[in-house]
């Protein structure tokens, strides 16, 4: 199955029944810039990693939400799944922590960017650091992530009034993807991205792993060492669980893959 936007045609790979974009860094930048600068329409981008995939496997609502969004591959686990299912890795590891700041650098046309999520003080620092990183864009902090969810429509009215091109939502998965699916619609932004812990990294609240570990896609080991109490379930238990899901899906044979392809095709109609 292919994803089309303007002149770009992006292949998608079946990862545990979910279509995931097969894009190089250059093509991913070109795709995101194109949809962000369109005069109309809206594209929502999510990122799938091993932890999100585990959540998806036990949460049908979350899977359905991801199927309505454009999904980029994030991390070594998804590459392992791609090797098992398709015999090759993805062309690029398009994790949101690296992709979003790089995308903002890539887009030279001044954009209005709205931010929602994380703690108020972190949001403030992240906004200032984004402004330093790409001063030709205008960054507008809309709300921290601890607002009353009953006031979601009010939050989105503020986004609409700000007339933004790009919306970044950082609430953690699956909450951010579900919230976007329920409350973000046409007129709010042309490009919407669910960005997880990005604001924490940009604000400096969470340190990135050394570049060598990041190149080896082992940043998860560094993060586990930094926050073992919070992350041990995600990595120590979650990584083997993800591999179990991959092997089970592989061993289920062509019937499951055929059903997944039929579902994906039906969603494109």
C-alpha positions as CSV (number, residue, x, y, z in Angstrom):
1,X,0.0,0.0,0.0
2,X,1.2,3.5,-0.8
3,X,0.7,6.9,0.9
4,X,0.3,9.8,-1.6
5,X,0.8,13.5,-1.0
6,X,1.3,15.9,-3.9
7,X,4.3,14.5,-5.9
8,X,5.5,12.1,-3.2
9,X,4.4,8.5,-3.1
10,X,5.5,6.6,0.1
11,X,5.4,2.9,0.4
12,X,4.0,1.5,3.7
13,X,5.0,-1.7,5.4
14,X,2.8,-4.0,7.5
15,X,4.2,-4.0,11.1
16,X,1.9,-6.1,13.3
17,X,-1.0,-5.2,11.1
18,X,-0.3,-1.5,11.1
19,X,0.8,0.4,7.9
20,X,4.1,2.2,8.7
21,X,5.7,4.6,6.2
22,X,8.8,3.6,4.4
23,X,10.6,7.0,4.0
24,X,14.2,8.2,4.0
25,X,15.0,11.3,6.0
26,X,14.9,13.5,2.9
27,X,11.5,12.1,1.8
28,X,10.1,12.4,5.3
29,X,11.1,16.1,5.4
30,X,9.7,16.7,2.0
31,X,6.4,15.1,2.9
32,X,6.0,16.9,6.2
33,X,7.0,20.3,4.6
34,X,4.5,19.8,1.8
35,X,1.5,19.1,4.0
36,X,2.5,21.8,6.5
37,X,2.6,24.5,3.8
38,X,-0.6,23.5,2.0
39,X,-3.3,26.1,2.1
40,X,-5.9,23.5,3.3
41,X,-6.2,20.0,4.6
42,X,-4.6,18.3,7.6
43,X,-2.2,15.4,8.2
44,X,-1.6,13.8,11.6
45,X,1.7,12.1,12.1
46,X,2.3,9.5,14.9
47,X,5.4,7.5,15.7
48,X,5.5,3.7,16.4
49,X,8.2,2.1,18.6
50,X,8.3,-1.2,20.5
51,X,6.5,0.3,23.5
52,X,3.7,1.8,21.4
53,X,3.3,-1.4,19.5
54,X,2.8,-3.3,22.8
55,X,0.1,-0.8,23.7
56,X,-1.5,-1.2,20.3
57,X,-1.6,-5.0,20.6
58,X,-3.8,-4.8,23.8
59,X,-5.8,-1.6,23.0
60,X,-8.0,-1.9,19.9
61,X,-9.1,1.8,20.2
62,X,-5.4,2.9,20.0
63,X,-4.8,0.7,17.0
64,X,-7.9,2.2,15.3
65,X,-6.6,5.7,16.0
66,X,-3.1,4.9,14.6
67,X,-4.7,3.4,11.5
68,X,-6.3,6.9,10.8
69,X,-3.0,8.6,11.2
70,X,0.3,8.6,9.2
71,X,2.8,6.5,11.2
72,X,6.6,6.9,11.1
73,X,9.0,4.2,12.4
74,X,10.8,4.9,15.6
75,X,13.6,2.8,17.0
76,X,15.5,-0.5,16.6
77,X,12.6,-2.6,17.7
78,X,10.5,-1.6,14.6
79,X,13.5,-2.3,12.4
80,X,13.8,-5.8,13.9
81,X,10.1,-6.3,13.1
82,X,10.6,-5.1,9.6
83,X,13.5,-7.5,9.1
84,X,11.4,-10.4,10.3
85,X,8.4,-9.5,8.2
86,X,10.0,-7.9,5.1
87,X,13.7,-8.9,5.1
88,X,15.0,-5.3,5.4
89,X,15.2,-2.4,7.9
90,X,13.3,0.9,7.4
91,X,15.3,3.4,5.4
92,X,15.4,5.8,8.4
93,X,14.8,5.8,12.1
94,X,12.3,8.7,12.2
95,X,12.0,9.1,15.9
96,X,10.2,12.2,17.0
97,X,12.9,13.4,19.3
98,X,15.3,13.9,16.4
99,X,12.8,14.3,13.5
100,X,10.8,17.3,14.8
101,X,13.7,19.6,15.6
102,X,15.4,18.6,12.3
103,X,12.1,19.2,10.4
104,X,11.8,22.7,11.9
105,X,15.4,23.4,10.7
106,X,14.6,22.0,7.2
107,X,11.5,24.2,6.7
108,X,12.8,27.6,5.8
109,X,9.5,29.2,5.3
110,X,8.4,30.9,8.5
111,X,5.8,28.7,10.3
112,X,3.5,29.3,13.2
113,X,3.9,26.4,15.6
114,X,1.6,25.6,18.5
115,X,2.7,23.5,21.5
116,X,0.4,21.6,23.9
117,X,1.7,19.3,26.7
118,X,4.0,18.5,29.5
119,X,4.4,20.6,32.7
120,X,3.9,24.4,32.5
121,X,7.5,25.2,33.4
122,X,8.9,22.6,31.0
123,X,6.6,23.9,28.2
124,X,8.0,27.5,28.8
125,X,11.6,26.4,28.6
126,X,10.9,24.2,25.6
127,X,9.3,27.1,23.8
128,X,12.2,29.3,24.5
129,X,14.7,26.7,23.2
130,X,12.7,26.1,20.1
131,X,12.8,29.9,19.5
132,X,16.6,29.9,19.8
133,X,16.9,26.8,17.6
134,X,14.8,28.1,14.7
135,X,14.1,31.8,15.3
136,X,12.4,32.3,11.9
137,X,9.4,30.3,13.2
138,X,6.9,31.6,15.7
139,X,6.2,29.3,18.6
140,X,3.0,29.6,20.6
141,X,2.6,27.7,23.9
142,X,-1.1,26.9,24.1
143,X,-1.4,24.9,27.3
144,X,0.5,22.4,29.5
145,X,-0.7,18.9,29.4
146,X,-2.5,18.9,32.8
147,X,-5.6,20.9,31.8
148,X,-9.1,19.6,32.5
149,X,-10.0,17.3,29.6
150,X,-13.5,18.6,29.6
151,X,-12.1,21.9,28.4
152,X,-10.4,20.3,25.3
153,X,-12.6,22.1,22.9
154,X,-11.7,25.4,24.6
155,X,-8.0,24.6,24.1
156,X,-8.5,23.8,20.5
157,X,-10.4,27.1,20.0
158,X,-7.2,28.8,21.2
159,X,-5.3,26.8,18.6
160,X,-7.8,27.8,15.9
161,X,-7.6,31.5,16.9
162,X,-3.7,31.4,16.7
163,X,-4.0,30.3,13.0
164,X,-1.0,27.9,13.2
165,X,0.5,25.8,10.6
166,X,2.0,23.1,12.8
167,X,0.7,21.6,16.1
168,X,2.9,19.6,18.5
169,X,1.1,17.6,21.2
170,X,3.1,16.0,24.0
171,X,1.0,13.9,26.3
172,X,2.5,10.5,26.1
173,X,1.1,7.5,24.3
174,X,-1.6,6.4,23.8
175,X,-3.2,9.5,25.4
176,X,-1.8,12.0,22.9
177,X,-2.8,10.1,19.8
178,X,-6.3,9.5,21.1
179,X,-6.7,13.1,22.2
180,X,-5.7,14.3,18.8
181,X,-8.1,11.9,17.1
182,X,-11.0,13.2,19.2
183,X,-10.3,16.9,19.4
184,X,-8.1,18.1,16.6
185,X,-9.8,18.7,13.2
186,X,-9.6,20.8,10.0
187,X,-8.8,24.4,10.7
188,X,-6.5,23.7,13.7
189,X,-3.3,23.1,11.8
190,X,-2.1,21.6,8.5
191,X,0.5,19.3,10.2
192,X,-0.1,17.7,13.6
193,X,2.5,15.6,15.3
194,X,2.3,13.6,18.5
195,X,5.7,14.1,20.1
196,X,5.8,12.2,23.4
197,X,8.7,13.4,25.6
198,X,10.1,15.8,23.1
199,X,9.4,18.9,25.2
200,X,11.2,17.4,28.1
201,X,14.3,16.8,26.0
202,X,14.2,20.3,24.3
203,X,13.7,21.9,27.7
204,X,16.7,20.1,29.1
205,X,14.7,18.2,31.8
206,X,15.8,14.9,30.3
207,X,19.3,14.4,28.9
208,X,19.9,12.6,25.6
209,X,22.2,9.6,25.4
210,X,25.8,10.2,24.1
211,X,25.8,10.3,20.3
212,X,27.5,6.9,20.0
213,X,24.7,5.2,21.8
214,X,22.2,7.0,19.7
215,X,23.8,5.9,16.5
216,X,23.7,2.3,17.7
217,X,20.0,2.9,18.6
218,X,20.7,2.0,22.2
219,X,19.4,5.2,23.8
220,X,16.9,3.1,25.6
221,X,19.7,1.6,27.7
222,X,20.8,5.1,28.7
223,X,17.3,6.1,29.6
224,X,16.7,3.0,31.6
225,X,19.9,3.7,33.6
226,X,18.7,7.3,34.2
227,X,15.2,6.4,35.3
228,X,15.1,2.7,36.3
229,X,12.0,2.8,38.5
230,X,9.9,4.5,35.8
231,X,11.1,2.7,32.8
232,X,12.0,-0.8,33.8
233,X,8.6,-2.2,32.9
234,X,8.8,-0.6,29.4
235,X,12.2,-2.0,28.6
236,X,13.0,-5.0,30.7
237,X,9.5,-6.5,30.3
238,X,8.4,-4.6,27.2
239,X,11.2,-5.5,24.9
240,X,10.7,-9.3,25.2
241,X,7.0,-8.8,25.0
242,X,7.4,-6.9,21.7
243,X,9.6,-9.7,20.3
244,X,6.9,-12.2,21.3
245,X,4.3,-10.2,19.4
246,X,6.6,-10.1,16.3
247,X,7.3,-13.9,16.4
248,X,3.7,-14.7,17.0
249,X,2.6,-12.5,14.1
250,X,5.2,-14.0,11.8
251,X,4.3,-17.6,12.7
252,X,0.6,-16.8,12.2
253,X,1.3,-17.0,8.5
254,X,-0.2,-15.5,5.4
255,X,-3.8,-15.6,6.7
256,X,-3.2,-12.9,9.3
257,X,-1.2,-10.8,6.8
258,X,-3.9,-11.1,4.2
259,X,-6.5,-10.0,6.7
260,X,-4.4,-7.0,7.7
261,X,-3.9,-6.1,4.1
262,X,-7.6,-6.3,3.4
263,X,-8.2,-4.0,6.5
264,X,-5.7,-1.5,5.3
265,X,-7.1,-1.4,1.8
266,X,-10.6,-1.0,3.2
267,X,-9.4,2.0,5.2
268,X,-8.1,3.7,2.0
269,X,-11.5,3.6,0.3
